[in-house]
Amino acid sequence: SNPDTLEAISNEIQEESAVSSDQNVVEELSNADVSDSSLGETSITTTGESTEVTATGVLDTNIDTSSLTETEKEEAKEVVQNSIQNTLQNEGIIPENDESVTVTVTDIDEQGQVEYEVDLTINPVTETLEDISSAFVAELDATLSNPDTLEAISNEIQEESAVSSD
C-alpha cells in the first residue's frame, strides 16, 4: 500500500468522475480519497493453452454509495475500475492496452470499501518467461508491502518457532 499509488488512484478517480454524465456520481467521486489497500486472495487456473492469475483486493475509500441509485453505483464502479487500471498502467505494474490484463471492481459498499479483482491471462506461446516473472514479482512486491501480510509472516514465524524441537 504505497501512499503515492493510493494518492494517484484518488486523483485519477477525481479526474475520471468529472466526465461522468450523472451529477450525483460526479459529486460523490469528486473528493474521493483512497486511504488504504489490502490484497486478498490470489488464484492460478490453467486451462488448455493459457493460465489465468486472479488477484483480489480491497481499497479503503471515503466513497459513500448509500445515496446513489443502482445505476449510479454501477457508473461509480466503472469510474473507480478505470482509475485503478490507469494508475496501475501509469505505475508500470500492468502494460497499457494489454487485453491479457483486466481490472474489475466487484463492489463498493456503503462504508467505502472497494472490492476489486485483477485478472492476468498468460499464454505461454506469446508470453516470455521474463514477462511472466515480472508480473509475478510485481504481485509478490504488492503482497509483501502489505502490513497484514508482514504481520501474518511474523505470526507464522512465532508459531513455527514455538514447535521447534531445538
TIFIFI-494624 format. One record per atom (N, C-alpha, C, O): residue number from 0; residue in one letter; z, x, y; atom name. Coordinates in Angstrom, 3 decimals, decimal comma, m for minus. Example, Ala and Ser with C-alpha at 12.3 -4.5 7.8 and 13.67 -1.06 7.14 Angstrom:
! TIFIFI-494624
    k  r         Z         X         Y   a
    0  A     7,800    13,190    m5,690   N
    0  A     7,800    12,300    m4,500  CA
    0  A     7,800    13,200    m3,300   C
    0  A     8,465    14,236    m3,319   O
    1  S     7,080    12,850    m2,250   N
    1  S     7,140    13,670    m1,060  CA
    1  S     7,870    12,900     0,030   C
    1  S     8,039    13,409     1,138   O
END
This chain:
! TIFIFI-494624
    k  r         Z         X         Y   a
    0  S     0,000     0,838    m1,189   N
    0  S     0,000     0,000     0,000  CA
    0  S     0,000     0,877     1,245   C
    0  S     1,005     0,994     1,946   O
    1  N    m1,141     1,485     1,499   N
    1  N    m1,355     2,337     2,656  CA
    1  N    m1,331     1,475     3,922   C
    1  N    m2,130     0,547     4,050   O
    2  P    m0,411     1,777     4,867   N
    2  P    m0,310     0,963     6,100  CA
    2  P    m1,617     0,888     6,893   C
    2  P    m1,915    m0,140     7,499   O
    3  D    m2,399     1,978     6,890   N
    3  D    m3,681     1,969     7,611  CA
    3  D    m4,656     0,977     6,983   C
    3  D    m5,392     0,289     7,690   O
    4  T    m4,657     0,906     5,648   N
    4  T    m5,541    m0,028     4,951  CA
    4  T    m5,107    m1,464     5,220   C
    4  T    m5,946    m2,334     5,451   O
    5  L    m3,790    m1,716     5,193   N
    5  L    m3,285    m3,064     5,455  CA
    5  L    m3,654    m3,505     6,866   C
    5  L    m4,033    m4,655     7,088   O
    6  E    m3,539    m2,567     7,828   N
    6  E    m3,912    m2,887     9,208  CA
    6  E    m5,412    m3,143     9,316   C
    6  E    m5,845    m4,034    10,047   O
    7  A    m6,200    m2,358     8,585   N
    7  A    m7,659    m2,540     8,600  CA
    7  A    m8,032    m3,916     8,051   C
    7  A    m8,922    m4,578     8,585   O
    8  I    m7,348    m4,351     6,976   N
    8  I    m7,609    m5,685     6,425  CA
    8  I    m7,222    m6,757     7,443   C
    8  I    m7,960    m7,722     7,637   O
    9  S    m6,067    m6,593     8,096   N
    9  S    m5,635    m7,543     9,133  CA
    9  S    m6,687    m7,674    10,226   C
    9  S    m7,051    m8,783    10,616   O
   10  N    m7,175    m6,534    10,720   N
   10  N    m8,188    m6,533    11,779  CA
   10  N    m9,479    m7,187    11,303   C
   10  N   m10,115    m7,939    12,041   O
   11  E    m9,856    m6,895    10,066   N
   11  E   m11,091    m7,450     9,500  CA
   11  E   m10,993    m8,974     9,385   C
   11  E   m11,955    m9,684     9,677   O
   12  I    m9,824    m9,476     8,957   N
   12  I    m9,633   m10,934     8,853  CA
   12  I    m9,773   m11,577    10,233   C
   12  I   m10,423   m12,612    10,383   O
   13  Q    m9,154   m10,950    11,242   N
   13  Q    m9,229   m11,493    12,597  CA
   13  Q   m10,671   m11,519    13,101   C
   13  Q   m11,097   m12,495    13,720   O
   14  E   m11,430   m10,437    12,835   N
   14  E   m12,829   m10,382    13,270  CA
   14  E   m13,683   m11,404    12,527   C
   14  E   m14,483   m12,117    13,134   O
   15  E   m13,503   m11,470    11,187   N
   15  E   m14,294   m12,398    10,362  CA
   15  E   m14,009   m13,858    10,742   C
   15  E   m14,911   m14,697    10,733   O
   16  S   m12,748   m14,149    11,075   N
   16  S   m12,382   m15,541    11,366  CA
   16  S   m13,028   m16,043    12,649   C
   16  S   m13,221   m17,247    12,813   O
   17  A   m13,359   m15,144    13,550   N
   17  A   m13,938   m15,534    14,832  CA
   17  A   m15,286   m16,230    14,654   C
   17  A   m15,694   m17,013    15,511   O
   18  V   m15,983   m15,952    13,545   N
   18  V   m17,294   m16,573    13,330  CA
   18  V   m17,200   m17,857    12,504   C
   18  V   m18,219   m18,474    12,196   O
   19  S   m15,985   m18,258    12,149   N
   19  S   m15,818   m19,491    11,378  CA
   19  S   m16,182   m20,687    12,252   C
   19  S   m15,926   m20,701    13,456   O
   20  S   m16,781   m21,684    11,619   N
   20  S   m17,168   m22,885    12,365  CA
   20  S   m15,998   m23,853    12,510   C
   20  S   m16,074   m24,817    13,271   O
   21  D   m14,914   m23,592    11,776   N
   21  D   m13,772   m24,502    11,790  CA
   21  D   m12,656   m23,952    12,680   C
   21  D   m12,100   m22,888    12,411   O
   22  Q   m12,340   m24,690    13,738   N
   22  Q   m11,359   m24,221    14,719  CA
   22  Q    m9,973   m23,997    14,103   C
   22  Q    m9,270   m23,065    14,493   O
   23  N    m9,574   m24,846    13,141   N
   23  N    m8,265   m24,662    12,503  CA
   23  N    m8,195   m23,343    11,740   C
   23  N    m7,172   m22,659    11,759   O
   24  V    m9,287   m22,993    11,072   N
   24  V    m9,340   m21,729    10,331  CA
   24  V    m9,287   m20,560    11,314   C
   24  V    m8,570   m19,584    11,092   O
   25  V   m10,058   m20,669    12,409   N
   25  V   m10,059   m19,613    13,436  CA
   25  V    m8,639   m19,413    13,967   C
   25  V    m8,166   m18,282    14,072   O
   26  E    m7,957   m20,520    14,302   N
   26  E    m6,593   m20,416    14,847  CA
   26  E    m5,634   m19,782    13,853   C
   26  E    m4,833   m18,925    14,228   O
   27  E    m5,703   m20,191    12,587   N
   27  E    m4,757   m19,686    11,596  CA
   27  E    m4,976   m18,215    11,282   C
   27  E    m4,016   m17,482    11,043   O
   28  L    m6,229   m17,777    11,280   N
   28  L    m6,520   m16,402    10,872  CA
   28  L    m6,634   m15,420    12,033   C
   28  L    m6,671   m14,209    11,815   O
   29  S    m6,689   m15,927    13,262   N
   29  S    m6,910   m15,033    14,403  CA
   29  S    m5,755   m14,059    14,632   C
   29  S    m5,946   m13,013    15,252   O
   30  N    m4,565   m14,388    14,141   N
   30  N    m3,420   m13,476    14,273  CA
   30  N    m2,938   m12,987    12,914   C
   30  N    m1,779   m12,604    12,758   O
   31  A    m3,833   m13,003    11,935   N
   31  A    m3,450   m12,616    10,574  CA
   31  A    m2,897   m11,197    10,543   C
   31  A    m3,425   m10,287    11,182   O
   32  D    m1,819   m11,036     9,783   N
   32  D    m1,197    m9,728     9,626  CA
   32  D    m0,868    m9,541     8,145   C
   32  D    m0,150   m10,346     7,552   O
   33  V    m1,400    m8,476     7,560   N
   33  V    m1,100    m8,149     6,165  CA
   33  V     0,045    m7,148     6,181   C
   33  V    m0,091    m6,049     6,718   O
   34  S     1,184    m7,533     5,585   N
   34  S     2,372    m6,689     5,678  CA
   34  S     2,637    m5,854     4,429   C
   34  S     3,297    m4,819     4,520   O
   35  D     2,142    m6,275     3,265   N
   35  D     2,420    m5,522     2,044  CA
   35  D     1,375    m5,845     0,985   C
   35  D     0,649    m6,834     1,086   O
   36  S     1,316    m5,006    m0,012   N
   36  S     0,350    m5,174    m1,096  CA
   36  S     1,003    m4,781    m2,399   C
   36  S     1,758    m3,810    m2,457   O
   37  S     0,713    m5,535    m3,450   N
   37  S     1,176    m5,118    m4,777  CA
   37  S     0,084    m5,399    m5,788   C
   37  S    m0,506    m6,479    m5,815   O
   38  L    m0,171    m4,402    m6,618   N
   38  L    m1,182    m4,525    m7,647  CA
   38  L    m0,579    m5,276    m8,819   C
   38  L     0,570    m5,045    m9,196   O
   39  G    m1,367    m6,179    m9,392   N
   39  G    m0,904    m6,932   m10,556  CA
   39  G    m1,370    m6,254   m11,827   C
   39  G    m1,215    m5,044   m11,994   O
   40  E    m1,943    m7,042   m12,718   N
   40  E    m2,384    m6,511   m13,999  CA
   40  E    m3,823    m6,001   m13,912   C
   40  E    m4,630    m6,485   m13,118   O
   41  T    m4,116    m5,012   m14,751   N
   41  T    m5,471    m4,515   m14,888  CA
   41  T    m5,884    m4,721   m16,334   C
   41  T    m5,155    m4,357   m17,256   O
   42  S    m7,058    m5,308   m16,527   N
   42  S    m7,537    m5,513   m17,897  CA
   42  S    m8,928    m4,934   m18,045   C
   42  S    m9,694    m4,868   m17,084   O
   43  I    m9,248    m4,512   m19,266   N
   43  I   m10,561    m3,947   m19,564  CA
   43  I   m11,153    m4,737   m20,727   C
   43  I   m10,545    m4,846   m21,792   O
   44  T   m12,350    m5,288   m20,510   N
   44  T   m13,026    m6,078   m21,534  CA
   44  T   m14,403    m5,485   m21,777   C
   44  T   m15,177    m5,291   m20,839   O
   45  T   m14,705    m5,197   m23,031   N
   45  T   m16,023    m4,669   m23,365  CA
   45  T   m16,813    m5,730   m24,118   C
   45  T   m16,361    m6,263   m25,132   O
   46  T   m18,010    m6,026   m23,597   N
   46  T   m18,891    m6,989   m24,262  CA
   46  T   m20,282    m6,381   m24,332   C
   46  T   m20,905    m6,122   m23,303   O
   47  G   m20,764    m6,154   m25,538   N
   47  G   m22,115    m5,627   m25,705  CA
   47  G   m22,314    m4,303   m25,008   C
   47  G   m21,684    m3,304   m25,356   O
   48  E   m23,193    m4,298   m24,020   N
   48  E   m23,572    m3,062   m23,333  CA
   48  E   m22,672    m2,701   m22,160   C
   48  E   m22,721    m1,574   m21,667   O
   49  S   m21,844    m3,653   m21,702   N
   49  S   m21,089    m3,356   m20,481  CA
   49  S   m19,579    m3,525   m20,680   C
   49  S   m19,113    m4,159   m21,627   O
   50  T   m18,858    m2,941   m19,764   N
   50  T   m17,400    m3,027   m19,747  CA
   50  T   m16,988    m3,576   m18,395   C
   50  T   m17,498    m3,141   m17,363   O
   51  E   m16,057    m4,540   m18,396   N
   51  E   m15,575    m5,101   m17,136  CA
   51  E   m14,108    m4,738   m16,943   C
   51  E   m13,268    m4,990   m17,807   O
   52  V   m13,822    m4,142   m15,793   N
   52  V   m12,456    m3,806   m15,417  CA
   52  V   m12,034    m4,830   m14,366   C
   52  V   m12,712    m5,000   m13,352   O
   53  T   m10,913    m5,513   m14,608   N
   53  T   m10,411    m6,502   m13,665  CA
   53  T    m9,010    m6,102   m13,224   C
   53  T    m8,120    m5,890   m14,047   O
   54  A    m8,832    m6,002   m11,914   N
   54  A    m7,511    m5,700   m11,353  CA
   54  A    m7,105    m6,861   m10,460   C
   54  A    m7,897    m7,339    m9,647   O
   55  T    m5,867    m7,312   m10,616   N
   55  T    m5,370    m8,389    m9,769  CA
   55  T    m4,300    m7,829    m8,836   C
   55  T    m3,726    m6,767    m9,076   O
   56  G    m4,055    m8,574    m7,774   N
   56  G    m3,032    m8,133    m6,842  CA
   56  G    m2,657    m9,235    m5,876   C
   56  G    m3,256   m10,310    m5,861   O
   57  V    m1,638    m8,937    m5,060   N
   57  V    m1,150    m9,882    m4,065  CA
   57  V    m0,979    m9,145    m2,740   C
   57  V    m0,414    m8,053    m2,685   O
   58  L    m1,480    m9,766    m1,677   N
   58  L    m1,237    m9,266    m0,323  CA
   58  L    m0,253   m10,210     0,342   C
   58  L    m0,431   m11,427     0,294   O
   59  D     0,782    m9,663     0,962   N
   59  D     1,710   m10,482     1,736  CA
   59  D     1,188   m10,575     3,157   C
   59  D     0,952    m9,557     3,806   O
   60  T     1,006   m11,812     3,646   N
   60  T     0,474   m12,023     4,995  CA
   60  T     1,322   m13,058     5,721   C
   60  T     2,252   m13,632     5,155   O
   61  N     0,980   m13,283     6,988   N
   61  N     1,626   m14,336     7,775  CA
   61  N     0,743   m15,581     7,856   C
   61  N     0,953   m16,434     8,718   O
   62  I    m0,238   m15,689     6,967   N
   62  I    m1,155   m16,835     6,978  CA
   62  I    m0,432   m18,060     6,408   C
   62  I     0,114   m18,010     5,306   O
   63  D    m0,434   m19,155     7,168   N
   63  D     0,212   m20,391     6,731  CA
   63  D    m0,873   m21,430     6,478   C
   63  D    m1,507   m21,914     7,416   O
   64  T    m1,084   m21,770     5,214   N
   64  T    m2,159   m22,715     4,872  CA
   64  T    m1,671   m24,162     4,822   C
   64  T    m2,451   m25,061     4,507   O
   65  S    m0,395   m24,402     5,127   N
   65  S     0,169   m25,751     4,960  CA
   65  S    m0,502   m26,800     5,842   C
   65  S    m0,522   m27,980     5,494   O
   66  S    m1,055   m26,375     6,990   N
   66  S    m1,679   m27,354     7,887  CA
   66  S    m3,193   m27,466     7,667   C
   66  S    m3,862   m28,246     8,345   O
   67  L    m3,729   m26,694     6,728   N
   67  L    m5,173   m26,707     6,501  CA
   67  L    m5,546   m27,720     5,419   C
   67  L    m4,789   m27,947     4,475   O
   68  T    m6,717   m28,320     5,572   N
   68  T    m7,239   m29,197     4,519  CA
   68  T    m7,720   m28,314     3,375   C
   68  T    m7,801   m27,095     3,526   O
   69  E    m8,039   m28,911     2,241   N
   69  E    m8,520   m28,138     1,093  CA
   69  E    m9,810   m27,382     1,447   C
   69  E    m9,987   m26,233     1,043   O
   70  T   m10,707   m28,027     2,199   N
   70  T   m11,960   m27,394     2,616  CA
   70  T   m11,679   m26,208     3,534   C
   70  T   m12,293   m25,150     3,395   O
   71  E   m10,746   m26,389     4,477   N
   71  E   m10,394   m25,305     5,396  CA
   71  E    m9,738   m24,148     4,646   C
   71  E    m9,972   m22,980     4,958   O
   72  K    m8,916   m24,485     3,657   N
   72  K    m8,259   m23,446     2,861  CA
   72  K    m9,307   m22,632     2,094   C
   72  K    m9,193   m21,410     1,996   O
   73  E   m10,327   m23,309     1,549   N
   73  E   m11,403   m22,606     0,839  CA
   73  E   m12,146   m21,667     1,790   C
   73  E   m12,500   m20,548     1,419   O
   74  E   m12,376   m22,133     3,016   N
   74  E   m13,050   m21,285     4,006  CA
   74  E   m12,174   m20,084     4,363   C
   74  E   m12,677   m18,970     4,507   O
   75  A   m10,874   m20,308     4,504   N
   75  A    m9,940   m19,216     4,810  CA
   75  A    m9,946   m18,192     3,678   C
   75  A    m9,933   m16,986     3,926   O
   76  K    m9,966   m18,679     2,422   N
   76  K   m10,011   m17,772     1,269  CA
   76  K   m11,269   m16,913     1,312   C
   76  K   m11,228   m15,718     1,021   O
   77  E   m12,395   m17,540     1,680   N
   77  E   m13,653   m16,794     1,749  CA
   77  E   m13,608   m15,718     2,834   C
   77  E   m14,095   m14,605     2,635   O
   78  V   m13,017   m16,061     3,986   N
   78  V   m12,891   m15,087     5,081  CA
   78  V   m12,029   m13,907     4,631   C
   78  V   m12,386   m12,750     4,852   O
   79  V   m10,892   m14,208     3,999   N
   79  V    m9,981   m13,151     3,543  CA
   79  V   m10,665   m12,312     2,457   C
   79  V   m10,555   m11,086     2,448   O
   80  Q   m11,361   m12,978     1,558   N
   80  Q   m12,093   m12,299     0,478  CA
   80  Q   m13,097   m11,300     1,046   C
   80  Q   m13,138   m10,146     0,618   O
   81  N   m13,912   m11,744     2,015   N
   81  N   m14,893   m10,855     2,656  CA
   81  N   m14,195    m9,701     3,369   C
   81  N   m14,690    m8,574     3,382   O
   82  S   m13,045    m9,996     3,958   N
   82  S   m12,298    m8,979     4,695  CA
   82  S   m11,776    m7,896     3,759   C
   82  S   m11,845    m6,708     4,073   O
   83  I   m11,254    m8,311     2,609   N
   83  I   m10,752    m7,335     1,632  CA
   83  I   m11,913    m6,477     1,139   C
   83  I   m11,808    m5,252     1,078   O
   84  Q   m13,030    m7,137     0,785   N
   84  Q   m14,192    m6,400     0,271  CA
   84  Q   m14,719    m5,416     1,314   C
   84  Q   m14,993    m4,261     0,987   O
   85  N   m14,862    m5,856     2,563   N
   85  N   m15,357    m4,978     3,631  CA
   85  N   m14,432    m3,786     3,836   C
   85  N   m14,890    m2,656     4,009   O
   86  T   m13,127    m4,046     3,815   N
   86  T   m12,160    m2,963     4,024  CA
   86  T   m12,232    m1,957     2,884   C
   86  T   m12,227    m0,750     3,124   O
   87  L   m12,298    m2,442     1,642   N
   87  L   m12,393    m1,526     0,503  CA
   87  L   m13,685    m0,708     0,559   C
   87  L   m13,706     0,456     0,158   O
   88  Q   m14,762    m1,324     1,059   N
   88  Q   m16,016    m0,577     1,236  CA
   88  Q   m15,861     0,465     2,339   C
   88  Q   m16,280     1,612     2,180   O
   89  N   m15,258     0,062     3,457   N
   89  N   m15,063     0,984     4,578  CA
   89  N   m14,174     2,165     4,194   C
   89  N   m14,354     3,279     4,686   O
   90  E   m13,206     1,901     3,301   N
   90  E   m12,279     2,949     2,860  CA
   90  E   m12,907     3,819     1,772   C
   90  E   m12,323     4,821     1,361   O
   91  G   m14,111     3,430     1,301   N
   91  G   m14,784     4,216     0,276  CA
   91  G   m14,277     3,955    m1,139   C
   91  G   m14,614     4,699    m2,059   O
   92  I   m13,469     2,904    m1,328   N
   92  I   m12,935     2,593    m2,670  CA
   92  I   m14,024     1,943    m3,518   C
   92  I   m14,139     2,229    m4,709   O
   93  I   m14,829     1,065    m2,904   N
   93  I   m15,947     0,464    m3,629  CA
   93  I   m17,225     0,701    m2,825   C
   93  I   m17,195     0,700    m1,594   O
   94  P   m18,338     0,903    m3,513   N
   94  P   m19,600     1,158    m2,801  CA
   94  P   m20,130    m0,099    m2,106   C
   94  P   m19,923    m1,215    m2,581   O
   95  E   m20,812     0,096    m0,981   N
   95  E   m21,403    m1,035    m0,257  CA
   95  E   m22,577    m1,612    m1,029   C
   95  E   m23,292    m0,898    m1,732   O
   96  N   m22,762    m2,919    m0,883   N
   96  N   m23,892    m3,628    m1,502  CA
   96  N   m24,035    m3,345    m2,989   C
   96  N   m25,147    m3,276    m3,512   O
   97  D   m22,900    m3,181    m3,670   N
   97  D   m22,927    m2,913    m5,106  CA
   97  D   m22,527    m4,188    m5,835   C
   97  D   m21,384    m4,636    m5,749   O
   98  E   m23,490    m4,767    m6,555   N
   98  E   m23,236    m6,037    m7,232  CA
   98  E   m22,354    m5,889    m8,464   C
   98  E   m21,961    m6,890    m9,062   O
   99  S   m22,033    m4,639    m8,860   N
   99  S   m21,169    m4,458   m10,024  CA
   99  S   m19,688    m4,621    m9,646   C
   99  S   m18,819    m4,623   m10,517   O
  100  V   m19,411    m4,758    m8,345   N
  100  V   m18,031    m4,939    m7,891  CA
  100  V   m17,925    m6,244    m7,113   C
  100  V   m18,680    m6,476    m6,168   O
  101  T   m16,977    m7,102    m7,517   N
  101  T   m16,750    m8,335    m6,757  CA
  101  T   m15,270    m8,476    m6,440   C
  101  T   m14,408    m8,121    m7,244   O
  102  V   m14,994    m8,998    m5,255   N
  102  V   m13,626    m9,307    m4,844  CA
  102  V   m13,539   m10,818    m4,735   C
  102  V   m14,393   m11,449    m4,111   O
  103  T   m12,510   m11,404    m5,339   N
  103  T   m12,324   m12,853    m5,296  CA
  103  T   m10,890   m13,165    m4,893   C
  103  T    m9,946   m12,672    m5,511   O
  104  V   m10,726   m13,986    m3,854   N
  104  V    m9,398   m14,478    m3,512  CA
  104  V    m9,202   m15,762    m4,307   C
  104  V    m9,941   m16,730    m4,127   O
  105  T    m8,209   m15,766    m5,182   N
  105  T    m7,986   m16,922    m6,052  CA
  105  T    m7,057   m17,944    m5,427   C
  105  T    m7,118   m19,124    m5,770   O
  106  D    m6,182   m17,501    m4,497   N
  106  D    m5,272   m18,444    m3,855  CA
  106  D    m4,643   m17,822    m2,613   C
  106  D    m4,455   m16,608    m2,531   O
  107  I    m4,324   m18,680    m1,655   N
  107  I    m3,465   m18,297    m0,534  CA
  107  I    m2,405   m19,391    m0,492   C
  107  I    m2,708   m20,544    m0,186   O
  108  D    m1,165   m19,028    m0,800   N
  108  D    m0,137   m20,076    m0,823  CA
  108  D     0,469   m20,291     0,562   C
  108  D     0,140   m19,576     1,509   O
  109  E     1,357   m21,282     0,674   N
  109  E     1,907   m21,649     1,991  CA
  109  E     2,838   m20,577     2,557   C
  109  E     3,172   m20,613     3,741   O
  110  Q     3,261   m19,619     1,719   N
  110  Q     4,082   m18,509     2,208  CA
  110  Q     3,223   m17,315     2,626   C
  110  Q     3,744   m16,274     3,025   O
  111  G     1,900   m17,478     2,529   N
  111  G     1,001   m16,416     2,975  CA
  111  G     0,680   m15,379     1,919   C
  111  G     0,091   m14,344     2,233   O
  112  Q     1,053   m15,631     0,671   N
  112  Q     0,700   m14,682    m0,378  CA
  112  Q    m0,738   m14,914    m0,808   C
  112  Q    m1,105   m16,002    m1,253   O
  113  V    m1,544   m13,869    m0,666   N
  113  V    m2,958   m13,923    m1,019  CA
  113  V    m3,118   m13,299    m2,399   C
  113  V    m2,886   m12,103    m2,579   O
  114  E    m3,518   m14,118    m3,375   N
  114  E    m3,768   m13,595    m4,718  CA
  114  E    m5,252   m13,250    m4,804   C
  114  E    m6,112   m14,060    m4,458   O
  115  Y    m5,536   m12,037    m5,269   N
  115  Y    m6,937   m11,614    m5,338  CA
  115  Y    m7,211   m10,914    m6,665   C
  115  Y    m6,305   m10,541    m7,410   O
  116  E    m8,509   m10,757    m6,920   N
  116  E    m8,974   m10,117    m8,146  CA
  116  E   m10,169    m9,242    m7,770   C
  116  E   m11,043    m9,662    m7,013   O
  117  V   m10,196    m8,033    m8,303   N
  117  V   m11,343    m7,150    m8,109  CA
  117  V   m11,943    m6,895    m9,486   C
  117  V   m11,262    m6,412   m10,391   O
  118  D   m13,226    m7,225    m9,635   N
  118  D   m13,927    m7,026   m10,903  CA
  118  D   m14,958    m5,914   m10,748   C
  118  D   m15,752    m5,907    m9,807   O
  119  L   m14,928    m4,980   m11,684   N
  119  L   m15,887    m3,877   m11,707  CA
  119  L   m16,596    m3,917   m13,053   C
  119  L   m15,954    m3,810   m14,098   O
  120  T   m17,915    m4,070   m13,032   N
  120  T   m18,699    m4,063   m14,274  CA
  120  T   m19,330    m2,690   m14,427   C
  120  T   m20,031    m2,210   m13,537   O
  121  I   m19,070    m2,068   m15,567   N
  121  I   m19,588    m0,733   m15,841  CA
  121  I   m20,636    m0,852   m16,935   C
  121  I   m20,353    m1,320   m18,038   O
  122  N   m21,839    m0,424   m16,617   N
  122  N   m22,918    m0,401   m17,595  CA
  122  N   m23,160     1,057   m17,942   C
  122  N   m23,707     1,800   m17,128   O
  123  P   m22,762     1,483   m19,142   N
  123  P   m22,846     2,910   m19,494  CA
  123  P   m24,251     3,492   m19,352   C
  123  P   m24,400     4,701   m19,177   O
  124  V   m25,270     2,659   m19,423   N
  124  V   m26,636     3,170   m19,318  CA
  124  V   m26,938     3,608   m17,882   C
  124  V   m27,622     4,610   m17,673   O
  125  T   m26,429     2,862   m16,890   N
  125  T   m26,766     3,175   m15,497  CA
  125  T   m25,637     3,889   m14,751   C
  125  T   m25,880     4,536   m13,733   O
  126  E   m24,422     3,777   m15,247   N
  126  E   m23,293     4,406   m14,554  CA
  126  E   m23,072     5,812   m15,106   C
  126  E   m23,173     6,035   m16,313   O
  127  T   m22,775     6,742   m14,230   N
  127  T   m22,461     8,085   m14,706  CA
  127  T   m20,964     8,165   m14,971   C
  127  T   m20,181     7,362   m14,464   O
  128  L   m20,594     9,134   m15,764   N
  128  L   m19,174     9,336   m16,067  CA
  128  L   m18,393     9,590   m14,780   C
  128  L   m17,241     9,175   m14,652   O
  129  E   m19,028    10,274   m13,830   N
  129  E   m18,377    10,566   m12,548  CA
  129  E   m18,058     9,279   m11,790   C
  129  E   m16,971     9,146   m11,226   O
  130  D   m19,002     8,327   m11,773   N
  130  D   m18,765     7,046   m11,100  CA
  130  D   m17,588     6,312   m11,727   C
  130  D   m16,721     5,780   m11,034   O
  131  I   m17,581     6,296   m13,064   N
  131  I   m16,520     5,591   m13,784  CA
  131  I   m15,177     6,261   m13,519   C
  131  I   m14,171     5,589   m13,293   O
  132  S   m15,173     7,623   m13,550   N
  132  S   m13,919     8,329   m13,322  CA
  132  S   m13,394     8,102   m11,921   C
  132  S   m12,193     7,906   m11,737   O
  133  S   m14,288     8,124   m10,911   N
  133  S   m13,778     7,927    m9,553  CA
  133  S   m13,227     6,538    m9,376   C
  133  S   m12,253     6,354    m8,646   O
  134  A   m13,825     5,543   m10,028   N
  134  A   m13,284     4,186    m9,949  CA
  134  A   m11,903     4,148   m10,602   C
  134  A   m10,970     3,527   m10,093   O
  135  F   m11,803     4,824   m11,733   N
  135  F   m10,515     4,857   m12,424  CA
  135  F    m9,465     5,560   m11,574   C
  135  F    m8,336     5,084   m11,455   O
  136  V    m9,835     6,688   m10,986   N
  136  V    m8,886     7,441   m10,164  CA
  136  V    m8,463     6,623    m8,946   C
  136  V    m7,294     6,646    m8,560   O
  137  A    m9,400     5,907    m8,343   N
  137  A    m9,068     5,075    m7,181  CA
  137  A    m8,055     3,998    m7,579   C
  137  A    m7,085     3,752    m6,863   O
  138  E    m8,292     3,357    m8,737   N
  138  E    m7,350     2,341    m9,221  CA
  138  E    m5,988     2,964    m9,530   C
  138  E    m4,939     2,407    m9,206   O
  139  L    m6,036     4,124   m10,159   N
  139  L    m4,796     4,812   m10,510  CA
  139  L    m4,020     5,172    m9,250   C
  139  L    m2,803     4,997    m9,188   O
  140  D    m4,739     5,679    m8,242   N
  140  D    m4,114     6,050    m6,980  CA
  140  D    m3,472     4,836    m6,315   C
  140  D    m2,350     4,908    m5,815   O
  141  A    m4,207     3,712    m6,318   N
  141  A    m3,671     2,488    m5,724  CA
  141  A    m2,415     2,036    m6,464   C
  141  A    m1,443     1,593    m5,853   O
  142  T    m2,454     2,156    m7,778   N
  142  T    m1,307     1,735    m8,583  CA
  142  T    m0,110     2,626    m8,318   C
  142  T     1,004     2,137    m8,130   O
  143  L    m0,335     3,921    m8,303   N
  143  L     0,780     4,852    m8,150  CA
  143  L     1,325     4,916    m6,725   C
  143  L     2,415     5,443    m6,505   O
  144  S     0,585     4,390    m5,765   N
  144  S     1,118     4,372    m4,402  CA
  144  S     1,958     3,120    m4,175   C
  144  S     2,531     2,932    m3,101   O
  145  N     2,026     2,267    m5,194   N
  145  N     2,799     1,037    m5,097  CA
  145  N     4,269     1,335    m5,414   C
  145  N     4,574     1,831    m6,499   O
  146  P     5,190     1,036    m4,476   N
  146  P     6,618     1,312    m4,708  CA
  146  P     7,167     0,643    m5,978   C
  146  P     8,042     1,205    m6,638   O
  147  D     6,665    m0,545    m6,325   N
  147  D     7,127    m1,224    m7,538  CA
  147  D     6,773    m0,413    m8,781   C
  147  D     7,562    m0,326    m9,723   O
  148  T     5,588     0,174    m8,774   N
  148  T     5,165     0,989    m9,913  CA
  148  T     6,058     2,215   m10,031   C
  148  T     6,475     2,589   m11,127   O
  149  L     6,346     2,832    m8,900   N
  149  L     7,203     4,018    m8,915  CA
  149  L     8,597     3,662    m9,417   C
  149  L     9,201     4,423   m10,172   O
  150  E     9,108     2,501    m8,997   N
  150  E    10,419     2,062    m9,471  CA
  150  E    10,384     1,803   m10,977   C
  150  E    11,315     2,162   m11,697   O
  151  A     9,304     1,178   m11,446   N
  151  A     9,166     0,907   m12,878  CA
  151  A     9,124     2,213   m13,664   C
  151  A     9,728     2,321   m14,731   O
  152  I     8,405     3,208   m13,132   N
  152  I     8,352     4,508   m13,806  CA
  152  I     9,740     5,127   m13,838   C
  152  I    10,152     5,667   m14,864   O
  153  S    10,473     5,055   m12,717   N
  153  S    11,841     5,591   m12,665  CA
  153  S    12,719     4,915   m13,701   C
  153  S    13,462     5,576   m14,426   O
  154  N    12,630     3,572   m13,766   N
  154  N    13,427     2,826   m14,744  CA
  154  N    13,068     3,228   m16,166   C
  154  N    13,942     3,390   m17,019   O
  155  E    11,765     3,388   m16,412   N
  155  E    11,300     3,787   m17,743  CA
  155  E    11,854     5,167   m18,110   C
  155  E    12,288     5,385   m19,241   O
  156  I    11,837     6,094   m17,153   N
  156  I    12,382     7,440   m17,396  CA
  156  I    13,863     7,341   m17,739   C
  156  I    14,340     7,979   m18,678   O
  157  Q    14,598     6,515   m16,949   N
  157  Q    16,028     6,360   m17,191  CA
  157  Q    16,290     5,747   m18,564   C
  157  Q    17,186     6,190   m19,282   O
  158  E    15,506     4,723   m18,932   N
  158  E    15,669     4,086   m20,241  CA
  158  E    15,353     5,065   m21,364   C
  158  E    16,085     5,152   m22,350   O
  159  E    14,245     5,809   m21,203   N
  159  E    13,843     6,765   m22,231  CA
  159  E    14,892     7,870   m22,385   C
  159  E    15,181     8,316   m23,496   O
  160  S    15,464     8,310   m21,240   N
  160  S    16,443     9,409   m21,308  CA
  160  S    17,733     8,943   m21,984   C
  160  S    18,441     9,746   m22,591   O
  161  A    18,040     7,643   m21,878   N
  161  A    19,264     7,121   m22,477  CA
  161  A    19,199     7,135   m23,998   C
  161  A    20,229     7,239   m24,665   O
  162  V    17,990     7,032   m24,551   N
  162  V    17,855     7,019   m26,010  CA
  162  V    17,465     8,390   m26,566   C
  162  V    17,247     8,536   m27,769   O
  163  S    17,380     9,387   m25,694   N
  163  S    17,036    10,744   m26,129  CA
  163  S    18,121    11,251   m27,060   C
  163  S    19,304    11,018   m26,811   O
  164  S    17,743    11,940   m28,128   N
  164  S    18,724    12,389   m29,119  CA
  164  S    19,384    13,686   m28,712   C
  164  S    20,409    14,065   m29,279   O
  165  D    18,811    14,376   m27,732   N
  165  D    19,407    15,669   m27,324  CA
  165  D    20,514    15,483   m26,342   C
  165  D    21,118    16,460   m25,900   O
END
